[in-house]
Amino acid sequence: MADPVSIDVVGLKALGKSLRDIDKGLGKELRLANKAAADVVAVKAKTLAPVVSGALRQSIGSKASQRSAAVKAGTAARVPYAAAVIWGHNPRPQGGFTEPNSFLIEAIGYEYEEIKRIYDKRVAKLAKDNL
């Protein structure tokens, strides 16, 4: 399977460490900022996801930690075909070919400015309130 697509926020790890040094509770605020950014992408991805039964669309969700944010689609138990939809697959002996559908990547592109705005606003608020 191909490598995941990501947006690197330069200095996020160092910011998290600095915030923990100032106040242990600030790491939670950074996680909330990451979650807000991931939620924006997840909402957009749900509007772009292909729909046959709706299971793939319903499986899209976001998660975050102090160091990262992620948008996931599909689970091995409920939507095992998610990877084939997103990354495509080659013809098989029994037939069939699936073109890749990059709706998750497109969602990041569509929401890039909103993601930047979220981080700018949240980090500025943290700095103002605690420095």
C-alpha positions as CSV (number, residue, x, y, z in Angstrom):
1,M,0.0,0.0,0.0
2,A,1.2,3.5,-0.7
3,D,2.5,5.8,2.0
4,P,-0.1,8.0,3.8
5,V,-0.4,11.6,2.7
6,S,0.3,14.2,5.3
7,I,0.8,17.9,6.0
8,D,3.8,18.6,8.1
9,V,3.4,21.5,10.5
10,V,6.9,22.7,11.0
11,G,7.8,23.1,14.6
12,L,4.7,21.3,16.0
13,K,6.7,18.8,18.0
14,A,8.9,21.5,19.5
15,L,5.8,23.6,20.2
16,G,4.3,20.7,22.1
17,K,7.4,20.3,24.2
18,S,7.6,24.0,25.0
19,L,3.9,24.1,26.0
20,R,4.4,21.1,28.3
21,D,7.3,22.9,29.9
22,I,5.2,25.9,30.5
23,D,2.1,24.1,31.7
24,K,1.1,20.4,31.5
25,G,-2.5,21.4,30.5
26,L,-1.4,23.2,27.4
27,G,-0.7,19.9,25.6
28,K,-4.4,19.2,25.7
29,E,-5.0,22.5,23.9
30,L,-2.6,21.5,21.2
31,R,-4.4,18.2,20.8
32,L,-7.7,20.1,20.5
33,A,-6.2,22.3,17.7
34,N,-5.0,19.1,15.9
35,K,-8.5,17.6,16.3
36,A,-10.2,20.7,14.9
37,A,-8.0,20.6,11.8
38,A,-8.7,16.9,11.3
39,D,-12.4,17.4,11.8
40,V,-12.5,20.0,9.0
41,V,-10.8,17.6,6.6
42,A,-13.1,14.7,7.7
43,V,-16.2,16.7,7.0
44,K,-15.0,17.6,3.5
45,A,-13.9,14.0,2.8
46,K,-17.4,12.8,3.6
47,T,-18.8,15.0,1.0
48,L,-16.3,13.8,-1.6
49,A,-16.3,10.1,-0.8
50,P,-17.9,7.8,-3.4
51,V,-21.2,6.3,-2.2
52,V,-22.6,2.9,-3.1
53,S,-23.9,1.6,0.2
54,G,-22.7,4.6,2.3
55,A,-20.5,2.4,4.6
56,L,-17.3,4.1,3.4
57,R,-18.6,7.5,3.9
58,Q,-19.8,6.6,7.4
59,S,-16.4,5.1,8.3
60,I,-14.6,8.4,7.8
61,G,-13.4,9.9,11.1
62,S,-10.7,11.9,12.6
63,K,-8.3,11.5,15.5
64,A,-5.6,13.6,17.1
65,S,-2.8,13.6,19.6
66,Q,-0.6,16.4,20.8
67,R,1.8,15.6,17.9
68,S,-0.4,14.7,15.0
69,A,-3.8,14.6,13.5
70,A,-5.3,12.0,11.1
71,V,-8.3,11.3,9.0
72,K,-9.1,7.6,8.6
73,A,-11.5,5.8,6.2
74,G,-12.6,2.2,6.5
75,T,-12.0,-0.6,8.9
76,A,-10.9,-4.1,8.3
77,A,-14.1,-5.5,9.7
78,R,-16.7,-3.1,8.3
79,V,-15.2,-1.5,5.2
80,P,-12.4,-3.8,4.0
81,Y,-12.5,-2.4,0.5
82,A,-11.6,1.1,1.6
83,A,-7.9,0.8,0.6
84,A,-8.9,-0.5,-2.9
85,V,-11.2,2.5,-3.4
86,I,-8.7,5.1,-2.2
87,W,-5.5,3.6,-3.8
88,G,-7.1,1.5,-6.6
89,H,-6.1,-2.0,-7.5
90,N,-4.9,-3.9,-10.5
91,P,-6.9,-6.3,-12.6
92,R,-7.3,-9.7,-10.9
93,P,-7.7,-13.1,-12.5
94,Q,-11.4,-13.1,-11.7
95,G,-11.7,-9.7,-13.4
96,G,-12.2,-6.1,-12.1
97,F,-10.0,-3.0,-11.9
98,T,-10.5,-0.1,-9.7
99,E,-9.2,3.4,-10.5
100,P,-7.8,5.3,-7.4
101,N,-10.2,7.8,-5.9
102,S,-8.1,10.4,-4.1
103,F,-11.0,12.0,-2.1
104,L,-9.0,12.1,1.1
105,I,-6.1,13.9,-0.5
106,E,-8.5,16.3,-2.3
107,A,-10.2,17.1,1.0
108,I,-6.8,18.2,2.4
109,G,-6.3,20.4,-0.7
110,Y,-9.8,22.0,-0.5
111,E,-9.4,22.8,3.3
112,Y,-5.7,23.8,3.3
113,E,-6.5,27.5,4.0
114,E,-8.9,26.6,6.8
115,I,-6.4,24.3,8.3
116,K,-3.8,27.1,8.3
117,R,-6.4,29.5,9.8
118,I,-7.2,27.0,12.6
119,Y,-3.5,26.5,13.6
120,D,-2.8,30.3,13.4
121,K,-5.8,31.1,15.6
122,R,-5.2,28.4,18.2
123,V,-1.5,28.8,18.5
124,A,-1.8,32.6,18.7
125,K,-4.4,32.2,21.5
126,L,-2.1,29.8,23.4
127,A,0.8,32.2,23.1
128,K,-1.4,35.2,24.2
129,D,-2.9,33.4,27.2
130,N,0.3,31.8,28.4
131,L,3.3,33.8,27.5
